[in-house]
Amino acid sequence: MRLQHKIAIVTGAGRGMGRAFALRLAEEGARVGILDLREEDAAATVALLPNPEQHLALACNVADSAAINAAFAHVHATLGGLHVVVNNAGTGTGPNDGTAELYAAMAKRHAELAAGGPAVTFVDQTLHMQDEGWRAVMGVNLDGAFWGCRAAIRLMAQDGHGGSLINISSSSAQSGEGPVHYVTSKAALIGLTRGLAREVAARGIRVNTVAPGPTDTPLMRGIPQEWISSLEKAIPLGRLGRPDEVAAAVAFLASDESSFITGSTLTVNGGSYFL
Ligand SMILES: NC(=O)c1ccc[n+]([C@@H]2O[C@H](COP(=O)([O-])OP(=O)(O)OC[C@H]3O[C@@H](n4cnc5c(N)ncnc54)[C@H](O)[C@@H]3O)[C@@H](O)[C@H]2O)c1
């Protein structure tokens, strides 16, 4: 119960890792504001938590700074404060971002190799990516985390106490594997964490990054199987991560047990990359 009397927000907590983070924080005693695009998904997570009546489910698109400000203020007012924020909401695709062309080219190249011939198909995404596709992924993954940090810092500054902010990056930031908008956004989160950590340390607000490796969630299930298999083979511990394993790292950084850690990146990736 390391988070008793703490109020937390987890974005994108209607499924996947965000749901596991919310569950773990609640199991440690926190009351949690669960934000997701659809309120019913957020509510489904709340129903799984201990003492569901103590938590709050809200619809919130993290790419919209006004929506973030309103949702954070609502959690703060309703649950009675804010101490921990996990900026988890993320996406690997956006409209017209070349994903369809990329997957088609990957399948073609795979077939060329399977037929024993040379692989002559280029695997391009950037060639096909429209501005809106780039903006959509940056808007959720990077802007969304910044809006979340900013809203939290404003509330914590007003309350005059510290807190713990955790940005969910990815091992893609280290490896470069994945769509270029996704990789860029996840690498940028490490810079955001480091800059903010120095800026708000005097207020007692700590800011850290968790960088999961490939983890078994609905997001992964949208990726072609051959890509997942090759990712899995490259993991020294020999398997995908589980959401609860990443949640253990998040709970540590949320709690006072990590009281002298700020600006860091904690990798949870089965040994694939070190930082
Ligand atoms: N699964 C992996 O292998 C993996 C690896 C490294 C990092 N990550 C990162 O971990 C985080 C969680 O990933 P996941 O695998 O659980 O994904 P997921 O797709 O299973 O869940 C993401 C959740 O975020 C929500 N969401 C998406 N856009 C949103 C928005 N604009 N506003 C509010 N909510 C939004 C979705 O509705 C969904 O509930 C993401 O930031 C992802 O990039 C995932």
The ligand as a MOL file (V3000), in Angstrom:
LIG
                    3D

  0  0  0     0  0            999 V3000
M  V30 BEGIN CTAB
M  V30 COUNTS 44 48 0 0 0
M  V30 BEGIN ATOM
M  V30 1 N 2.2930 -2.6830 -26.3390 0
M  V30 2 C 3.5590 -2.4630 -26.5650 0
M  V30 3 O 4.3020 -3.3320 -27.0050 0
M  V30 4 C 4.1750 -1.1320 -26.2100 0
M  V30 5 C 5.5800 -1.0460 -26.1630 0
M  V30 6 C 6.1650 0.1550 -25.8060 0
M  V30 7 C 5.3820 1.2450 -25.5090 0
M  V30 8 N 4.0300 1.1500 -25.5850 0 CHG=1
M  V30 9 C 3.2610 2.3390 -25.2240 0
M  V30 10 O 2.4870 2.0520 -24.0860 0
M  V30 11 C 1.2880 2.8200 -24.1110 0
M  V30 12 C 0.1020 1.8810 -23.9710 0
M  V30 13 O 0.1330 0.9710 -25.0520 0
M  V30 14 P -0.8420 -0.2810 -25.1580 0
M  V30 15 O -0.0410 -1.3410 -25.8160 0
M  V30 16 O -1.5170 -0.5450 -23.8840 0 CHG=-1
M  V30 17 O -1.8690 0.3180 -26.2350 0
M  V30 18 P -3.4130 0.0060 -26.4940 0
M  V30 19 O -3.6800 0.4550 -27.8850 0
M  V30 20 O -3.7430 -1.3810 -26.1260 0
M  V30 21 O -4.1270 1.0110 -25.4750 0
M  V30 22 C -3.9810 2.3910 -25.6410 0
M  V30 23 C -5.1440 3.0840 -24.9700 0
M  V30 24 O -4.9750 4.4940 -25.1840 0
M  V30 25 C -6.1970 5.0290 -25.6020 0
M  V30 26 N -5.9820 6.2030 -26.4300 0
M  V30 27 C -5.4830 6.2640 -27.6850 0
M  V30 28 N -5.5020 7.5220 -28.1350 0
M  V30 29 C -6.0050 8.2800 -27.1310 0
M  V30 30 C -6.2740 9.6590 -26.9990 0
M  V30 31 N -6.0430 10.5120 -28.0080 0
M  V30 32 N -6.7780 10.1030 -25.8260 0
M  V30 33 C -7.0440 9.2420 -24.8070 0
M  V30 34 N -6.8160 7.9150 -24.8870 0
M  V30 35 C -6.3070 7.4500 -26.0440 0
M  V30 36 C -6.8820 3.9290 -26.3950 0
M  V30 37 O -8.2930 4.1380 -26.4710 0
M  V30 38 C -6.5050 2.7010 -25.5630 0
M  V30 39 O -7.4240 2.4470 -24.5380 0
M  V30 40 C 1.3040 3.5980 -25.4070 0
M  V30 41 O 1.8160 4.9010 -25.1800 0
M  V30 42 C 2.2690 2.8080 -26.2680 0
M  V30 43 O 2.8810 3.5910 -27.2570 0
M  V30 44 C 3.4010 -0.0120 -25.9330 0
M  V30 END ATOM
M  V30 BEGIN BOND
M  V30 1 1 1 2
M  V30 2 2 2 3
M  V30 3 1 2 4
M  V30 4 1 4 5
M  V30 5 2 4 44
M  V30 6 2 5 6
M  V30 7 1 6 7
M  V30 8 2 7 8
M  V30 9 1 8 9
M  V30 10 1 8 44
M  V30 11 1 9 10
M  V30 12 1 9 42
M  V30 13 1 10 11
M  V30 14 1 11 12
M  V30 15 1 11 40
M  V30 16 1 12 13
M  V30 17 1 13 14
M  V30 18 2 14 15
M  V30 19 1 14 16
M  V30 20 1 14 17
M  V30 21 1 17 18
M  V30 22 2 18 19
M  V30 23 1 18 20
M  V30 24 1 18 21
M  V30 25 1 21 22
M  V30 26 1 22 23
M  V30 27 1 23 24
M  V30 28 1 23 38
M  V30 29 1 24 25
M  V30 30 1 25 26
M  V30 31 1 25 36
M  V30 32 1 26 27
M  V30 33 1 26 35
M  V30 34 2 27 28
M  V30 35 1 28 29
M  V30 36 1 29 30
M  V30 37 2 29 35
M  V30 38 1 30 31
M  V30 39 2 30 32
M  V30 40 1 32 33
M  V30 41 2 33 34
M  V30 42 1 34 35
M  V30 43 1 36 37
M  V30 44 1 36 38
M  V30 45 1 38 39
M  V30 46 1 40 41
M  V30 47 1 40 42
M  V30 48 1 42 43
M  V30 END BOND
M  V30 END CTAB
M  END
